């Protein structure tokens, strides 16, 4: 077997080894015996089944065993390095309303920040403190000595050159802080000044060029701690960090570059000469015209960028010109988390869509519609009736248990209850809340309930539905009906049940699954 036993056991996915809610391990590595061995293994049905010398059993999906190591999105390995010409067709951007409404659009923006280092949101409301609302769509504001936000405009008594009308060379913010804020946002409220254009440089690209052109200089800048400092009447901050930080295997991970904030480096003369030669070479690379991406922020534009990768700059502007940006800091880990969850939700929608377009084309329990046609009819009937979003989703998805269960709908028709309502609800619960899953869980019981409390209801059932009623337990007893009516999701389940009964019309016109994706995406986010 090509997998080391301790690695394999450390990654056992069973619920005795990992918390099923969060995947955290429930044992320490030292809890495993010193002489751990594999006594037996079988490969088949997409699984590796392992028996261990201490009696434990593990099952591993073969596709998981073959997965490559994921790139570290914080290092150059997970980035696309660029120069200005790469954006000749336009910079990564999105409209604020679309970003809020469409998870795919939000994911595209956040992925651009993660991979390219920046993105611009357009038409963000030009109101004070709106930059904080932008941050809260993906993370948390990092409060600093400048406050939870700061105003970038000409100040009468500035404690930072950013609060003047002077040109600012490419730099990163807060290199004197430990840890440095890894994201910065700048929201333009007004820009009627002559000048004051914005600029970005890919610091990772500049460092990569230095590594190629002068590898000794690159190595020196990665191993020389530089004293960064900031002080005013109320603050004194310092951090000793290299200009270029690499990870344990030498990949570029962070750039701290701010000439205004470098303190006095004290080294022997020869080392100082070598450092300043390397520092000047790196600085000259950051100023190369082909690396300078210049654009103008207009009112409503909000720039989000990676503060430990990109260097940002500004041209000078007239001191009496009206230019006002509000900024704040945040962090990449929250952005990465939000993006990962968005991708997981979008993958869930893709999975559901594939079910509707694949297995959904199959026969639906002897009815004159397919399974997908039946559920799409139920969904659109709920929508046209003005039902709440969660009820529309429940109607649309109420029979997915026929896809997911060990027993198929066809076997249900031969007399075996597949408990598809429970199977479907349990499967959907990994993405949706109980407002969606509980009506699905109870919709079979709702049929039995309605047969007990509404004499005319049973007569309206189709022949197939009458047959499955018997397989699923028949009408409820009075006590069962009373207990059902007291359940929290009973009323919604009854509504879904009625839609289920109506959604069996051959050749009815319905929208595709794509029509319901925005509604489902919004429910996934709750």
C-alpha positions in Angstrom: 0.0 0.0 0.0 1.5 3.4 -1.0 0.2 5.3 1.9 2.2 5.5 5.2 0.0 4.1 8.0 0.2 7.0 10.4 -0.7 9.5 7.7 -3.6 7.3 6.6 -4.9 6.8 10.2 -4.4 10.5 11.0 -6.8 11.2 8.2 -9.5 8.7 9.0 -12.8 10.4 8.2 -15.0 8.4 10.5 -17.2 10.0 13.2 -15.1 8.4 15.9 -12.1 10.2 14.7 -13.6 13.5 13.5 -16.4 15.7 14.6 -18.9 15.4 11.7 -20.0 19.1 12.2 -16.6 20.7 11.7 -14.1 18.0 10.7 -11.9 18.5 13.7 -9.9 15.5 15.0 -11.0 13.8 18.2 -7.7 12.3 19.1 -4.1 13.3 19.5 -1.4 11.8 17.3 0.3 10.4 20.4 -2.9 8.4 21.1 -2.1 6.1 18.3 -0.1 3.0 19.2 3.7 2.9 18.5 3.4 -0.3 16.5 0.4 0.7 14.3 0.0 -1.5 11.2 -2.6 -2.3 8.6 -3.8 -5.8 9.0 -6.1 -5.9 6.0 -7.3 -3.7 3.2 -9.8 -4.0 0.4 -10.2 -1.7 -2.6 -13.6 -1.6 -4.3 -16.7 0.4 -4.9 -14.8 3.6 -4.9 -13.5 3.0 -1.4 -10.3 1.8 0.3 -11.4 -0.2 3.4 -8.7 -0.6 6.1 -8.6 -2.8 9.2 -6.0 -1.6 11.8 -3.9 -3.6 14.2 -5.7 -1.9 17.1 -9.1 -3.0 15.8 -10.2 0.3 14.3 -11.7 0.3 10.8 -11.5 3.1 8.2 -13.0 3.9 4.8 -11.3 6.3 2.4 -12.8 7.5 -0.9 -10.3 6.6 -3.7 -10.8 10.0 -5.3 -9.8 11.7 -2.1 -6.6 9.6 -1.8 -5.6 10.7 -5.3 -6.2 14.5 -4.7 -3.1 16.6 -5.2 -1.9 19.0 -2.5 -3.8 22.3 -2.8 -1.8 25.4 -3.5 -1.3 27.9 -0.7 -3.4 30.8 -1.7 -1.3 33.2 0.4 1.9 32.5 -1.6 2.8 33.1 -5.2 1.8 29.5 -5.8 -1.8 30.5 -5.5 -1.6 33.8 -7.4 -1.5 35.0 -11.0 1.3 37.5 -11.3 0.7 40.4 -13.7 1.9 43.5 -15.4 -0.2 46.5 -16.5 -0.7 45.2 -20.1 -2.6 42.2 -18.8 -5.5 44.5 -18.1 -5.7 46.2 -21.5 -9.2 44.8 -21.8 -10.3 46.1 -18.4 -9.6 45.6 -14.7 -11.6 43.1 -12.6 -14.8 44.8 -11.5 -18.5 44.3 -10.8 -21.5 46.4 -10.1 -22.4 46.7 -6.4 -26.0 45.6 -6.9 -25.0 42.5 -8.9 -22.3 41.7 -6.3 -24.9 41.7 -3.5 -27.6 39.7 -5.5 -25.6 37.0 -7.2 -23.3 34.7 -5.2 -21.4 33.8 -8.4 -20.6 37.5 -9.0 -19.5 37.9 -5.4 -17.3 34.8 -5.7 -15.8 36.2 -8.9 -14.9 39.5 -7.2 -13.4 37.8 -4.1 -11.5 35.3 -6.3 -10.0 38.3 -8.3 -8.7 39.8 -5.0 -7.3 36.4 -4.0 -5.7 35.6 -7.3 -4.9 38.9 -8.9 -4.7 41.0 -5.7 -7.5 43.5 -6.4 -11.0 44.2 -7.7 -13.2 47.3 -8.0 -16.8 47.5 -7.1 -18.8 50.1 -9.1 -21.8 52.2 -8.0 -21.3 51.6 -4.3 -23.5 54.2 -2.6 -21.6 57.3 -1.9 -22.5 57.7 1.7 -20.2 58.0 4.7 -19.1 54.7 6.3 -20.3 52.6 3.3 -16.8 51.2 3.1 -17.5 49.3 6.3 -20.6 47.8 4.8 -18.5 46.6 1.8 -16.0 44.9 4.2 -18.8 43.2 6.1 -19.9 41.4 3.0 -16.9 39.1 3.2 -15.1 39.7 6.6 -14.4 42.0 9.5 -13.0 45.5 9.8 -9.5 45.6 11.3 -9.5 48.6 13.6 -6.1 50.4 14.0 -4.8 53.6 15.5 -6.5 55.4 12.5 -9.9 54.1 13.8 -12.3 51.7 12.2 -12.1 53.8 9.0 -9.9 56.7 7.9 -10.5 59.6 5.5 -8.1 60.1 2.7 -8.2 63.8 2.0 -6.2 66.9 2.7 -6.0 67.4 6.4 -4.9 70.7 8.1 -2.6 68.8 10.5 -1.8 65.4 8.9 -0.1 62.6 10.8 0.6 60.8 7.5 1.6 61.9 4.0 -1.5 60.1 2.7 -3.5 62.9 4.2 -1.9 65.5 2.0 -2.1 66.3 -1.8 1.4 65.0 -2.4 2.2 62.2 -4.9 2.7 58.9 -3.1 5.1 56.3 -4.6 4.1 52.6 -4.7 4.0 51.2 -1.2 2.3 48.9 1.2 0.4 50.2 4.3 1.2 49.6 7.9 4.5 47.6 7.5 5.3 48.7 11.1 2.3 46.7 12.4 2.5 43.1 13.6 0.6 41.5 12.1 0.1 43.9 9.2 -3.5 44.3 7.8 -3.6 42.1 4.8 -6.4 43.8 2.9 -7.2 47.5 2.3 -10.4 49.1 0.9 -10.7 52.6 -0.5 -14.1 53.9 -1.3 -14.3 57.1 -3.4 -16.9 59.6 -2.2 -15.7 62.5 -4.3 -13.0 63.1 -6.9 -13.2 66.4 -8.7 -9.5 67.2 -8.3 -7.0 67.6 -11.1 -4.7 64.6 -10.5 -5.1 62.2 -7.7 -5.2 59.1 -10.0 -4.6 55.7 -8.4 -1.9 53.1 -9.2 -1.1 49.5 -8.4 2.0 47.4 -8.8 2.1 43.6 -8.4 4.8 43.4 -5.7 5.0 39.6 -6.1 5.8 40.2 -9.8 8.4 42.8 -8.9 10.0 40.4 -6.4 9.9 37.6 -9.0 11.7 39.8 -11.5 14.3 40.6 -8.8 14.8 36.9 -8.2 15.3 36.2 -11.9 17.6 39.2 -12.6 19.6 39.4 -9.3 19.1 36.2 -7.3 21.6 37.2 -4.6 19.8 40.5 -4.1 16.5 38.7 -3.8 18.0 36.3 -1.2 19.5 39.2 0.8 16.1 41.0 1.0 14.4 37.9 2.1 16.7 37.3 5.1 17.4 40.9 6.3 15.0 42.1 9.0 14.2 45.8 8.3 13.0 48.1 11.1 9.7 49.7 10.2 8.3 52.3 12.6 5.5 54.8 13.0 5.0 57.4 15.7 2.9 60.4 16.5 1.6 62.0 19.6 -0.6 59.0 20.6 1.1 56.0 18.8 4.4 54.2 18.6 4.5 51.1 16.4 7.5 49.0 15.2 8.1 45.7 13.5 11.3 44.1 12.1 10.5 42.2 9.0 12.2 41.6 5.6 11.1 43.5 2.5 10.3 40.2 0.8 9.0 37.4 3.0 9.1 33.8 1.8 7.6 30.6 3.2 9.6 27.6 4.4 10.1 26.3 0.8 11.1 29.7 -0.6 7.8 30.9 -2.2 7.1 34.6 -2.0 4.4 35.2 0.6 4.5 38.8 1.7 5.9 42.2 0.6 6.5 45.1 3.1 7.6 48.1 1.1 7.2 51.6 2.4 10.2 54.0 2.2 8.4 56.5 4.5 8.3 54.0 7.3 11.7 52.3 7.2 13.7 53.1 10.3 17.5 53.0 10.7 19.0 49.7 9.8 22.2 49.1 11.7 24.6 46.5 10.2 28.3 46.4 9.4 29.3 48.6 6.6 29.7 45.9 4.0 26.3 44.4 4.8 24.7 47.9 4.6 26.3 48.5 1.2 24.9 45.1 -0.1 21.5 45.8 1.4 21.1 49.2 -0.1 22.2 48.0 -3.5 19.6 45.3 -3.4 17.0 47.6 -1.9 17.6 50.2 -4.7 17.4 47.5 -7.4 14.1 46.3 -6.0 12.7 49.8 -5.7 13.7 50.5 -9.3 11.9 47.4 -10.5 8.6 48.6 -8.8 8.8 51.8 -10.7 9.1 50.2 -14.2 6.5 51.6 -16.5 5.3 48.2 -17.6 4.4 47.3 -14.0 2.4 50.5 -13.3 -1.3 50.0 -13.5 -3.0 53.4 -13.4 -6.7 54.2 -13.2 -9.0 56.8 -11.7 -11.4 56.1 -9.0 -14.7 58.0 -9.4 -17.5 58.5 -6.9 -19.0 55.1 -6.0 -15.9 53.1 -6.9 -14.5 50.9 -4.1 -11.1 49.4 -4.6 -10.3 46.2 -2.6 -6.7 45.1 -2.7 -4.2 42.8 -1.1 -2.0 45.0 1.1 0.8 42.4 1.5 1.1 41.8 -2.2 0.2 44.9 -4.1 1.9 48.3 -3.8 -0.5 51.2 -4.2 0.3 54.7 -5.4 -1.3 58.1 -6.1 -0.4 61.0 -8.3 -0.3 64.5 -6.8 -3.4 66.6 -7.0 -4.4 70.2 -6.5 -4.5 70.9 -2.8 -7.8 72.7 -3.0 -9.3 70.0 -5.3 -12.2 68.0 -3.9 -11.0 64.5 -3.4 -12.3 62.3 -0.6 -11.9 58.6 -0.1 -12.8 56.6 2.9 -10.7 53.5 3.7 -10.5 50.7 6.1 -8.5 47.5 6.7 -9.5 43.9 6.8 -7.8 40.5 6.4 -7.4 37.9 3.7 -8.3 34.9 5.9 -11.9 36.1 6.2 -12.1 36.8 2.5 -10.7 33.3 1.7 -13.2 31.8 4.1 -16.2 33.6 2.5 -15.0 32.6 -0.9 -14.6 29.0 0.1 -18.1 28.9 1.5 -19.5 30.6 -1.6 -17.8 28.1 -3.8 -19.2 25.3 -1.7 -22.7 26.7 -2.1 -22.3 27.2 -5.8 -21.1 23.6 -6.1 -24.2 22.6 -4.2 -26.4 24.4 -6.8 -24.4 22.7 -9.6 -25.0 19.3 -7.9 -28.7 19.9 -7.7 -28.9 21.2 -11.3 -27.1 18.1 -12.5 -29.7 15.9 -10.6 -32.6 17.7 -12.3 -30.9 17.5 -15.8 -29.6 13.9 -15.3 -31.5 11.5 -13.0 -34.5 13.9 -13.0 -35.3 13.0 -16.6 -36.3 9.5 -15.4 -39.8 8.2 -14.7 -41.7 9.5 -11.7 -43.5 6.8 -9.9 -45.8 5.8 -12.8 -47.0 9.4 -13.3 -47.2 11.1 -16.8 -44.3 13.5 -15.9 -40.6 12.9 -15.1 -39.2 13.5 -11.6 -37.7 16.8 -12.7 -40.9 18.0 -14.4 -42.9 17.2 -11.3 -40.6 19.1 -9.0 -40.2 22.1 -11.3 -44.0 22.2 -11.6 -44.3 22.2 -7.8 -41.7 25.0 -7.5 -43.3 27.3 -10.1 -46.8 26.7 -8.6 -45.5 27.8 -5.2 -43.9 30.9 -6.8 -47.1 31.9 -8.7 -49.0 31.4 -5.4 -46.8 34.0 -3.7 -45.4 31.4 -1.3 -42.4 32.4 0.9 -39.0 31.6 -0.6 -38.3 28.7 1.7 -41.6 27.1 0.8 -40.8 27.5 -2.9 -37.5 25.8 -2.4 -39.1 23.0 -0.4 -41.6 22.5 -3.2 -38.9 22.5 -5.8 -36.7 20.0 -3.9 -39.2 17.9 -2.1 -38.4 14.7 -3.9 -34.6 14.7 -4.2 -34.6 11.8 -1.8 -35.6 9.6 -4.7 -32.2 10.4 -6.2 -30.2 10.1 -3.0 -31.7 7.1 -1.2 -30.4 3.5 -1.2 -33.9 2.5 -2.3 -35.1 4.1 -5.6 -38.5 5.4 -6.4 -39.0 2.4 -8.7 -38.6 0.1 -5.7 -41.1 2.3 -3.8 -43.6 1.3 -6.5 -42.9 -2.4 -5.8 -43.8 -2.0 -2.1 -40.6 -0.9 -0.4 -40.8 2.5 1.5 -37.7 4.4 0.6 -38.3 7.1 3.2 -37.3 9.6 0.6 -38.6 12.5 2.6 -36.1 11.8 5.4 -33.3 11.0 3.0 -33.8 14.1 1.0 -34.1 16.4 4.1 -31.0 15.0 5.7 -29.0 15.4 2.5 -30.2 18.9 1.9 -29.5 19.9 5.5 -25.8 20.2 4.7 -26.7 23.4 2.8 -30.2 24.6 3.8 -31.8 25.4 7.1 -34.9 23.8 8.7 -37.3 26.3 7.0 -36.5 24.4 3.8 -35.7 20.9 5.0 -38.5 20.3 7.5 -41.4 20.7 5.1 -39.6 18.2 2.9 -39.1 15.8 5.8 -42.8 16.0 6.6 -44.4 16.1 3.2 -45.1 12.3 3.1 -46.5 12.5 6.6 -48.6 15.4 5.4 -50.3 13.2 2.8 -51.2 10.7 5.5 -52.4 13.6 7.7 -54.6 15.1 5.0 -56.2 11.7 4.2 -57.1 11.5 7.9 -58.6 15.0 8.4 -60.0 15.8 4.9 -62.2 13.0 3.6 -62.4 14.5 0.1 -58.6 14.8 -0.1 -57.9 11.1 -0.6 -60.3 10.9 -3.5 -58.2 13.4 -5.3 -55.0 11.3 -5.2 -53.6 9.9 -8.4 -53.5 6.1 -8.7 -49.8 6.1 -8.1 -50.1 8.3 -5.1 -52.9 6.1 -3.6 -50.6 3.1 -4.0 -47.6 4.8 -2.3 -49.9 6.0 0.5 -50.4 2.4 1.5 -46.7 1.6 1.3 -46.0 4.7 3.5 -48.4 3.7 6.2 -51.9 4.7 5.1 -54.0 7.5 6.7 -53.0 8.6 10.2 -54.9 7.7 13.3 -56.6 10.6 15.1 -53.7 10.6 17.7 -51.1 10.6 15.0 -52.9 13.4 13.2 -53.0 15.5 16.3 -49.3 14.9 17.0 -48.5 15.8 13.4 -50.5 19.1 13.5 -48.5 20.2 16.6 -45.1 19.9 14.8 -43.3 23.2 14.0 -43.2 22.6 10.2 -46.5 20.9 9.8 -48.3 23.8 8.1 -45.6 24.4 5.5 -45.5 20.6 4.9 -49.2 20.6 4.2 -48.7 23.4 1.7 -45.9 21.6 0.0 -48.0 18.4 -0.1 -50.8 20.2 -1.9 -48.4 21.6 -4.4 -46.9 18.1 -4.8 -50.4 16.7 -5.7 -51.0 19.5 -8.3 -47.6 19.1 -10.0 -48.4 16.1 -12.2 -49.7 17.7 -15.4 -48.3 16.2 -18.6 -46.6 18.7 -21.0 -47.0 21.7 -18.6 -44.8 24.6 -19.3 -42.2 25.2 -16.6 -39.0 27.1 -16.2 -35.7 25.2 -16.0 -33.8 24.7 -12.8 -31.7 27.8 -13.7 -34.8 30.0 -13.0 -34.6 29.0 -9.3 -30.9 29.3 -8.7 -31.0 32.9 -7.4 -33.7 32.0 -4.9 -31.8 28.9 -3.8 -28.5 30.8 -3.6 -30.1 33.4 -1.3 -31.4 30.6 1.0 -28.0 28.9 1.1 -26.5 32.1 2.5 -28.8 32.2 5.5 
